[in-house]
């Protein structure tokens, strides 16, 4: 092409002679502006036409890559350039591969072939090569990609990629030669290429598909696994994949030298005690002297040491470690050398990527500000808090070193869709079929305000709620919420049924006292309608029956909540605790005090037993104090998945004879669970539990019951799902027991 241009331009130039340029016109060009075209030509009206400059300009025009052809006409100094632009790609269709539009968009982006880009044969060929590479990485060997180019008009083309995915190679057998101490199940947890399992279509089962691009990393993953198990001399060679193309099956071989297992003999930290006393660090380390060495725990300890020093302002601290192996006794000494550097202060906080959310909304969740002494915990907590806001798809906070004593905080966010429509459902032995839905906008106009509407319906209960929440009033530590609700609950007894219909609203204000600790107060006003319906055959005297009534409840509830758990759905470490005191009697008919205190403790046994077992403890206590009037709808109830498994919801007090009794005012429920992994890749676990509960009118011990059982839990796409198999241990003949619960949306 370049030679053609030179010859053509020289011929034109010879014919043009030495004219003076009277005018310059560019025709059929859209991809370059007149300013760029004039600058590239390097001649203007009034100049003498120069054949060398003209030839150079033509070459430059072609180098832009936008044109298939360029013609020049000269009529006594009237210069006209006629361009033929390369067409653009109006659409890219990929057939025979993926079905979801989101997946196809990702593929188009990966192969760099999207709507609007310029068409070239080279670009399409490169896209084919990239697509074939993607197919191979997904286990499709000998795939074929054919292209069709359809002309829409002179300026645009449609590109169609027809994909024949070829044969999907399945690993029928994976061998781990030399692995005497670890089993295939151990390797399956870390490798990408795995032996196919029975019912491979079921979630959590290995499908056995070959992932070519991951083969080179699998050996390193296995090596790392051995280091985590204490085998510091382990060596894993790159695997060998033997493919039988006739059957589309493969055999995968790993060759492993395990070596000896090492225990941790000693740990030494060399650190300036005027910064952080090493003696305060040793008790918090995950590596334990006398236990099996674990490289994963060592790296966690390395990060913990770094955090302790960096929290004192030493942002550029370097924590190095050395392993001194005693091969004869199979022990290892761990030595940390900490080089703190200088104290560092924040120079500036820069925010980018927010097209909707206001800068101030982001800045209030960043715990570091210009002039502050650097703190690594604040740095990490800022990322977590921004992620919890639900405003962003991704949050990346980087440190940019300005000098030895200053750095900039760079906050990069990608906006997320903050409006959501959710539908879900479930089933419980008491509530039967449950349906729930919600419409939420958590970031109105980028201000951080949240507006929500939620509906919960079941055979025996319903609740409607509208709420408006401000997580930071005037960008302060204070938060506020207003909500309106309407609920209805049915309780079925042997000789009567009752319905409690509640309508009302609440207003709350709170404040973050310190990190993870929140305090506040909520005012609530409810109109309550209690109705009772007795069987016609009931012999209970009218005076001894529950009477339907309507009353007003007006209350204010101060509260205190703490939460430092490490995960929302499956916490393995941490504590959730809270206490509140509801005072009903700010006007209205109900007059009582209601104290509610709860605590949930999670402890992972991994550090002690090197097993993914999680101990869960829960206790909750509620006390009603009569301050003039406690209505039956204010009564406490025991039973169900949230208080006492093995018994139905509202099981106690049972009141099967239908005679009116005073409300129950004391409740104490406790649970102990041990959770075990089932299918980690599918976020499925199982557990054993024991529940003990007490409830009474004036004491806790009027009714005492316990239950035990097993459960399956899964974080499904629709939320937490639990299957509870329970047995009431000390039930009486008249108790409403429950042996099975199926619930969606609740967890421990």
VENWOCOR-V143229 format. One record per backbone hydrogen bond with DSSP energy under -1.0 kcal/mol. NH is the residue of the N-H (numbers start at 1). CO is the residue of the C=O. If there is no record, write none. Layout:
# VENWOCOR-V143229
NH/CO ; NH/CO
This chain:
# VENWOCOR-V143229
5/1 ; 6/2 ; 7/3 ; 8/4 ; 9/5 ; 10/6 ; 11/7 ; 12/8 ; 13/9 ; 14/10 ; 15/11 ; 16/12 ; 19/17 ; 21/47 ; 22/77 ; 23/77 ; 25/79 ; 27/81 ; 37/33 ; 38/34 ; 39/35 ; 40/36 ; 41/37 ; 42/38 ; 46/21 ; 47/44 ; 49/19 ; 54/50 ; 55/51 ; 56/52 ; 57/53 ; 58/54 ; 59/55 ; 60/56 ; 61/57 ; 62/58 ; 63/59 ; 64/60 ; 65/62 ; 68/84 ; 69/84 ; 71/82 ; 73/80 ; 75/78 ; 78/75 ; 79/23 ; 79/77 ; 80/73 ; 81/25 ; 82/71 ; 83/27 ; 84/69 ; 86/66 ; 88/155 ; 89/117 ; 90/157 ; 93/159 ; 95/161 ; 104/100 ; 105/101 ; 106/102 ; 107/103 ; 108/104 ; 109/105 ; 110/106 ; 111/107 ; 113/108 ; 116/89 ; 117/114 ; 119/87 ; 124/120 ; 125/121 ; 126/122 ; 127/123 ; 128/124 ; 129/125 ; 130/126 ; 131/127 ; 132/128 ; 133/129 ; 134/130 ; 135/131 ; 136/132 ; 137/133 ; 138/134 ; 139/136 ; 140/135 ; 141/167 ; 144/164 ; 146/162 ; 148/160 ; 150/158 ; 152/156 ; 153/156 ; 157/88 ; 158/150 ; 159/91 ; 160/148 ; 161/93 ; 162/146 ; 163/95 ; 164/144 ; 167/141 ; 169/139 ; 170/248 ; 171/208 ; 172/250 ; 173/250 ; 175/252 ; 177/254 ; 179/176 ; 180/178 ; 187/183 ; 188/184 ; 190/187 ; 191/187 ; 196/171 ; 197/206 ; 202/199 ; 205/202 ; 210/169 ; 214/211 ; 215/212 ; 218/214 ; 221/217 ; 222/218 ; 223/219 ; 224/220 ; 225/221 ; 226/222 ; 227/223 ; 228/224 ; 229/225 ; 231/226 ; 232/230 ; 234/231 ; 235/257 ; 237/255 ; 240/253 ; 242/251 ; 244/249 ; 248/244 ; 249/244 ; 250/170 ; 251/242 ; 252/173 ; 253/240 ; 254/175 ; 256/177 ; 257/235 ; 262/230 ; 263/330 ; 264/291 ; 265/332 ; 268/334 ; 270/336 ; 275/272 ; 276/272 ; 280/277 ; 281/278 ; 282/278 ; 284/281 ; 285/282 ; 290/264 ; 291/288 ; 293/262 ; 295/227 ; 298/294 ; 299/295 ; 300/296 ; 301/297 ; 302/298 ; 303/299 ; 304/300 ; 305/301 ; 306/302 ; 307/303 ; 308/304 ; 309/305 ; 310/306 ; 311/307 ; 312/309 ; 313/310 ; 314/309 ; 315/313 ; 317/314 ; 318/339 ; 320/337 ; 322/335 ; 324/333 ; 326/331 ; 330/326 ; 331/326 ; 332/263 ; 333/324 ; 334/266 ; 335/322 ; 336/268 ; 337/320 ; 338/270 ; 339/318 ; 344/313 ; 345/405 ; 346/372 ; 347/407 ; 350/409 ; 352/411 ; 358/446 ; 362/358 ; 363/359 ; 364/360 ; 365/362 ; 366/363 ; 371/346 ; 372/369 ; 374/344 ; 379/375 ; 380/376 ; 381/377 ; 382/378 ; 383/379 ; 384/380 ; 385/381 ; 386/382 ; 387/383 ; 388/384 ; 390/387 ; 393/414 ; 394/414 ; 396/412 ; 398/410 ; 400/408 ; 402/406 ; 403/406 ; 407/345 ; 408/400 ; 409/348 ; 410/398 ; 411/350 ; 412/396 ; 413/352 ; 414/394 ; 416/391 ; 420/440 ; 422/438 ; 424/436 ; 426/434 ; 428/432 ; 432/428 ; 434/426 ; 435/457 ; 436/424 ; 437/455 ; 438/422 ; 439/453 ; 440/420 ; 441/451 ; 442/418 ; 444/449 ; 446/443 ; 447/444 ; 450/469 ; 451/441 ; 452/467 ; 453/439 ; 454/465 ; 455/437 ; 456/463 ; 457/435 ; 458/461 ; 459/431 ; 462/488 ; 463/456 ; 464/486 ; 465/454 ; 466/484 ; 467/452 ; 468/482 ; 469/450 ; 470/480 ; 473/478 ; 475/472 ; 476/473 ; 479/510 ; 480/470 ; 481/508 ; 482/468 ; 483/506 ; 484/466 ; 485/504 ; 486/464 ; 487/502 ; 488/462 ; 489/500 ; 490/460 ; 491/498 ; 493/496 ; 497/533 ; 498/491 ; 499/531 ; 500/489 ; 501/529 ; 502/487 ; 503/527 ; 504/485 ; 505/525 ; 506/483 ; 507/523 ; 508/481 ; 509/521 ; 510/479 ; 511/519 ; 512/477 ; 513/517 ; 517/514 ; 518/561 ; 519/511 ; 520/559 ; 521/509 ; 522/557 ; 523/507 ; 524/555 ; 525/505 ; 526/553 ; 527/503 ; 528/551 ; 529/501 ; 530/549 ; 531/499 ; 533/497 ; 535/495 ; 538/535 ; 544/541 ; 545/542 ; 549/530 ; 551/528 ; 553/526 ; 555/524 ; 556/583 ; 557/522 ; 558/581 ; 559/520 ; 560/579 ; 561/518 ; 562/577 ; 563/516 ; 564/575 ; 566/573 ; 574/602 ; 576/600 ; 577/562 ; 578/598 ; 579/560 ; 580/596 ; 581/558 ; 582/594 ; 583/556 ; 584/592 ; 585/554 ; 586/554 ; 587/585 ; 589/552 ; 590/552 ; 591/629 ; 592/584 ; 593/625 ; 594/582 ; 595/623 ; 596/580 ; 597/621 ; 598/578 ; 599/619 ; 600/576 ; 601/617 ; 602/574 ; 603/615 ; 605/613 ; 609/605 ; 610/606 ; 613/611 ; 614/675 ; 615/603 ; 616/673 ; 617/601 ; 618/671 ; 619/599 ; 620/669 ; 621/597 ; 622/667 ; 623/595 ; 624/665 ; 625/593 ; 627/591 ; 629/591 ; 634/631 ; 635/632 ; 636/664 ; 638/652 ; 640/644 ; 640/647 ; 643/640 ; 644/640 ; 647/644 ; 648/736 ; 651/648 ; 652/638 ; 660/544 ; 665/696 ; 666/696 ; 667/622 ; 668/694 ; 669/620 ; 670/692 ; 671/618 ; 672/690 ; 673/616 ; 674/688 ; 675/614 ; 676/686 ; 678/684 ; 679/684 ; 682/679 ; 683/680 ; 684/679 ; 685/713 ; 686/676 ; 687/711 ; 688/674 ; 689/709 ; 690/672 ; 691/707 ; 692/670 ; 693/705 ; 694/668 ; 695/703 ; 696/666 ; 703/695 ; 705/693 ; 707/691 ; 708/727 ; 709/689 ; 710/725 ; 711/687 ; 712/723 ; 713/685 ; 714/721 ; 715/683 ; 716/714 ; 716/719 ; 719/716 ; 721/714 ; 722/743 ; 723/712 ; 724/741 ; 725/710 ; 726/739 ; 727/708 ; 729/706 ; 735/732 ; 737/735 ; 738/646 ; 741/724 ; 743/722 ; 745/720
